[in-house]
Amino acid sequence: MKKPFRRIVQYLFALFGFDYQRLSDVESVKQLIKSLKPYNTNVKLIRLGPNGDGGYLVPDDLAGIKACFSPGVSNISGFEEDCARLGMQIFMADKTVEKPNIKLSPEKYHFLKKFIGHFNDEDFIEIEEWLKTAQLNQHDDLMLQMDIEGCEYFTFINIPQSSLSRFRIIVVEFHNLDRLWNRDFFKLASAAFEKILKTHTCVHIHPNNCYGVNKHKGIEIPVLAEFSFFRNDRISEKIPKTLFPDPLDFDNTTAKHIVLPKNWFLES
């Protein structure tokens, strides 16, 4: 985790009075995991980006998506480059870098040197305000690919449902999932997930192997995982996904290989 983000997350947790000593109810954690069960749909998954870190599985329903919004910039931008080749406008944002490492000419992408947050000032911008500055047609379908080092929970809670619904596909790296056992963090995370699930269905989960898997009370939770969501109006059929890893999945790092624990996709 980048140090500036760590300080921000710690500040936000303290601001909201989170107490890490209070434990979550086992059944509540089980139900949240059950709600995030991935589904196969009428649309197959494809991979955008490299075969490793920075690549993600998304539904092959990309025609007509006007733009990809990608908060959280790293030194790998293969996902955004693939989106640009498919005709999408690219919008990137991150306060920690001077510019993205992307193999596109400057007129092919837009970069904003700000953090994505839940207020607007010289360092932060809300996604709602970011969408407004992009000056796109409000009826255009969009894609969101987010990796903002733990701030994703506050960000999703703050997005108006109408703006969230503009994203046909949402890909997010969720951090600190092992902290679901903390009751206060669980409230924050479950509120974020429940908001997404009002309009979208989880279609894939890939644990990032740079961290391991936490096991508590017989429940295994990856510390860090990439989630892909597909807007419900694009889905005509779905069945629970029962095979992991997907053939298109690749480890993020050279660390020990991990797979999605079975309690995330099989009935217990």
C-alpha positions as CSV (number, residue, x, y, z in Angstrom):
1,M,0.0,0.0,0.0
2,K,1.3,3.4,-0.9
3,K,2.2,5.5,2.2
4,P,0.0,8.5,1.4
5,F,-3.0,6.1,0.9
6,R,-2.2,4.3,4.2
7,R,-2.3,7.6,6.1
8,I,-5.5,8.6,4.5
9,V,-7.2,5.3,5.3
10,Q,-5.9,5.4,8.9
11,Y,-7.3,8.9,9.2
12,L,-10.7,7.9,7.8
13,F,-11.0,4.9,10.1
14,A,-10.1,7.1,13.1
15,L,-12.5,9.8,12.0
16,F,-15.4,7.3,11.9
17,G,-14.4,5.9,15.2
18,F,-13.6,2.4,14.1
19,D,-12.6,0.0,16.9
20,Y,-10.7,-3.0,15.6
21,Q,-11.3,-5.0,18.8
22,R,-15.0,-5.7,18.1
23,L,-15.5,-8.9,16.2
24,S,-18.1,-9.5,13.5
25,D,-20.8,-12.1,13.8
26,V,-19.9,-15.3,11.9
27,E,-23.2,-15.6,10.2
28,S,-23.1,-12.0,9.0
29,V,-19.7,-12.6,7.4
30,K,-21.0,-15.8,5.8
31,Q,-24.0,-14.0,4.4
32,L,-21.9,-11.2,2.9
33,I,-19.6,-13.7,1.2
34,K,-22.7,-15.6,-0.1
35,S,-24.1,-12.4,-1.6
36,L,-20.8,-11.9,-3.5
37,K,-21.0,-15.4,-5.1
38,P,-19.8,-15.1,-8.7
39,Y,-22.1,-16.1,-11.6
40,N,-21.6,-17.3,-15.1
41,T,-23.9,-15.2,-17.3
42,N,-25.0,-15.2,-21.0
43,V,-21.9,-13.2,-21.7
44,K,-18.5,-14.9,-21.5
45,L,-15.5,-13.3,-19.8
46,I,-12.4,-12.1,-21.6
47,R,-9.1,-10.7,-20.2
48,L,-8.0,-7.1,-20.7
49,G,-4.5,-6.1,-19.8
50,P,-1.4,-8.2,-19.3
51,N,-1.2,-11.8,-18.2
52,G,-0.3,-10.8,-14.6
53,D,-0.7,-7.8,-12.4
54,G,-2.8,-5.1,-14.1
55,G,-4.9,-7.5,-16.2
56,Y,-8.6,-8.2,-15.3
57,L,-11.4,-10.4,-16.4
58,V,-14.5,-8.6,-17.8
59,P,-17.7,-9.6,-19.6
60,D,-17.2,-9.5,-23.4
61,D,-19.9,-6.8,-23.7
62,L,-17.7,-3.9,-24.5
63,A,-19.3,-2.5,-27.7
64,G,-20.8,0.9,-27.0
65,I,-18.9,1.6,-23.8
66,K,-17.9,5.2,-24.3
67,A,-15.1,5.6,-21.7
68,C,-13.1,3.8,-19.0
69,F,-12.5,5.6,-15.7
70,S,-9.4,4.2,-14.0
71,P,-8.6,5.7,-10.6
72,G,-5.4,4.5,-9.1
73,V,-2.4,4.6,-11.4
74,S,0.5,2.2,-11.2
75,N,3.4,1.5,-13.5
76,I,1.3,-0.9,-15.6
77,S,-1.5,0.5,-17.9
78,G,-2.1,-2.5,-20.2
79,F,-5.8,-2.6,-19.2
80,E,-6.3,1.0,-20.2
81,E,-4.4,0.6,-23.4
82,D,-6.6,-2.4,-24.4
83,C,-9.7,-0.3,-23.6
84,A,-8.4,2.5,-25.8
85,R,-7.8,0.1,-28.7
86,L,-11.5,-0.8,-28.3
87,G,-12.5,2.8,-28.9
88,M,-13.0,3.9,-25.3
89,Q,-11.9,7.3,-24.0
90,I,-9.5,6.9,-21.1
91,F,-9.8,8.9,-17.8
92,M,-7.1,8.3,-15.2
93,A,-6.6,9.8,-11.8
94,D,-3.9,9.6,-9.0
95,K,-2.2,12.1,-6.8
96,T,0.9,10.0,-6.2
97,V,2.3,10.1,-9.7
98,E,3.2,12.9,-12.1
99,K,1.8,11.1,-15.1
100,P,0.7,7.5,-16.0
101,N,3.1,5.1,-17.6
102,I,0.9,4.5,-20.6
103,K,1.7,3.7,-24.3
104,L,-0.8,6.1,-25.7
105,S,-0.4,9.6,-27.2
106,P,-1.4,12.4,-24.8
107,E,-4.6,13.2,-26.8
108,K,-5.8,9.6,-26.3
109,Y,-6.2,9.8,-22.5
110,H,-7.0,12.3,-19.8
111,F,-5.0,12.3,-16.5
112,L,-6.1,14.1,-13.3
113,K,-3.5,14.5,-10.6
114,K,-5.9,13.9,-7.7
115,F,-7.0,11.2,-5.3
116,I,-10.5,9.8,-5.7
117,G,-12.3,10.5,-2.4
118,H,-15.6,11.5,-0.9
119,F,-15.1,15.2,-1.0
120,N,-13.7,17.8,-3.5
121,D,-10.6,20.0,-2.8
122,E,-7.2,20.6,-4.4
123,D,-6.1,17.0,-3.6
124,F,-9.3,15.0,-3.9
125,I,-12.3,14.6,-6.2
126,E,-15.5,12.7,-5.9
127,I,-16.3,10.3,-8.8
128,E,-19.6,12.2,-9.3
129,E,-17.6,15.4,-9.9
130,W,-15.1,13.6,-12.0
131,L,-17.8,12.3,-14.3
132,K,-19.2,15.9,-14.6
133,T,-15.8,17.2,-15.7
134,A,-15.5,14.5,-18.3
135,Q,-18.4,16.1,-20.1
136,L,-19.8,12.9,-21.5
137,N,-23.4,12.3,-22.5
138,Q,-25.2,11.2,-19.3
139,H,-26.7,8.3,-21.2
140,D,-23.3,6.9,-22.3
141,D,-22.3,3.5,-20.8
142,L,-19.0,3.5,-19.0
143,M,-16.5,1.1,-17.4
144,L,-14.9,1.6,-14.0
145,Q,-11.5,0.0,-13.1
146,M,-10.5,1.0,-9.5
147,D,-7.4,0.3,-7.4
148,I,-7.2,3.0,-4.7
149,E,-5.5,1.1,-1.9
150,G,-8.3,0.8,0.6
151,C,-10.3,4.0,-0.1
152,E,-12.7,2.1,-2.4
153,Y,-15.2,1.4,0.4
154,F,-15.7,5.1,1.3
155,T,-15.8,6.0,-2.4
156,F,-18.6,3.5,-3.3
157,I,-20.7,4.6,-0.3
158,N,-20.4,8.2,-1.6
159,I,-21.3,7.5,-5.2
160,P,-24.9,8.4,-6.1
161,Q,-26.8,5.2,-7.3
162,S,-27.6,7.0,-10.5
163,S,-23.9,7.5,-11.3
164,L,-23.0,4.0,-10.2
165,S,-25.6,2.7,-12.7
166,R,-23.7,4.4,-15.6
167,F,-21.0,1.8,-15.3
168,R,-21.9,-1.2,-17.4
169,I,-18.8,-3.0,-15.9
170,I,-17.0,-2.4,-12.6
171,V,-13.7,-3.9,-11.8
172,V,-12.3,-3.2,-8.3
173,E,-9.4,-4.4,-6.2
174,F,-10.8,-4.6,-2.7
175,H,-8.2,-4.4,0.1
176,N,-8.0,-5.5,3.7
177,L,-10.8,-8.1,3.3
178,D,-9.4,-10.1,6.3
179,R,-10.7,-7.1,8.4
180,L,-14.2,-8.2,7.7
181,W,-13.9,-9.9,11.1
182,N,-13.8,-6.4,12.7
183,R,-17.4,-5.3,13.2
184,D,-16.9,-1.7,12.3
185,F,-15.0,-2.4,9.2
186,F,-17.6,-5.0,8.3
187,K,-20.3,-2.4,8.4
188,L,-18.3,-0.2,6.1
189,A,-17.4,-2.9,3.6
190,S,-20.9,-4.5,3.6
191,A,-22.5,-1.1,2.9
192,A,-20.2,-0.7,-0.1
193,F,-20.8,-4.2,-1.5
194,E,-24.6,-3.9,-0.9
195,K,-24.7,-0.7,-2.9
196,I,-22.9,-2.2,-5.9
197,L,-25.1,-5.3,-5.7
198,K,-28.3,-3.2,-6.1
199,T,-27.5,-2.7,-9.7
200,H,-24.7,-5.2,-10.5
201,T,-23.9,-8.9,-10.2
202,C,-20.5,-10.3,-9.3
203,V,-19.2,-12.3,-12.3
204,H,-15.6,-13.0,-11.1
205,I,-13.3,-12.9,-8.1
206,H,-9.5,-13.3,-8.3
207,P,-7.4,-13.3,-5.1
208,N,-4.2,-11.2,-5.5
209,N,-1.4,-13.5,-4.4
210,C,0.8,-10.7,-3.1
211,Y,-0.9,-11.5,0.2
212,G,-2.3,-14.7,1.5
213,V,-5.6,-16.0,2.8
214,N,-6.9,-15.5,6.3
215,K,-8.7,-18.3,8.0
216,H,-10.9,-17.7,11.0
217,K,-13.9,-19.7,12.4
218,G,-13.5,-22.1,9.4
219,I,-14.0,-19.3,6.9
220,E,-11.2,-18.4,4.5
221,I,-10.9,-14.8,3.2
222,P,-8.2,-13.5,0.8
223,V,-6.6,-10.4,2.1
224,L,-6.7,-8.7,-1.3
225,A,-9.0,-9.7,-4.3
226,E,-10.1,-8.3,-7.7
227,F,-13.8,-8.3,-8.2
228,S,-15.6,-8.0,-11.6
229,F,-19.3,-6.8,-11.6
230,F,-21.7,-6.7,-14.5
231,R,-24.8,-4.5,-14.6
232,N,-28.0,-6.4,-14.2
233,D,-29.8,-5.1,-17.2
234,R,-27.2,-6.7,-19.5
235,I,-27.8,-10.2,-17.9
236,S,-30.5,-12.5,-19.3
237,E,-29.4,-15.7,-17.5
238,K,-27.0,-16.6,-14.8
239,I,-25.8,-19.7,-12.9
240,P,-23.4,-19.9,-10.0
241,K,-19.8,-20.2,-11.1
242,T,-18.2,-23.3,-9.6
243,L,-14.8,-23.5,-11.3
244,F,-11.8,-21.5,-10.0
245,P,-9.3,-20.3,-11.0
246,D,-10.6,-19.3,-14.4
247,P,-8.4,-20.4,-17.3
248,L,-7.8,-16.7,-18.0
249,D,-6.5,-16.0,-14.4
250,F,-2.8,-15.4,-13.8
251,D,-0.9,-14.7,-10.5
252,N,-0.3,-11.1,-9.8
253,T,3.2,-11.7,-8.5
254,T,5.9,-14.4,-8.1
255,A,4.7,-15.0,-4.5
256,K,3.1,-18.3,-3.6
257,H,0.1,-19.2,-5.8
258,I,-3.3,-19.0,-4.1
259,V,-6.8,-19.7,-5.3
260,L,-10.2,-18.4,-4.4
261,P,-11.3,-20.3,-1.3
262,K,-14.2,-22.6,-1.9
263,N,-16.5,-20.9,0.7
264,W,-16.6,-18.0,-1.8
265,F,-18.3,-19.9,-4.6
266,L,-19.6,-23.3,-3.3
267,E,-22.5,-23.9,-1.0
268,S,-21.3,-25.0,2.5
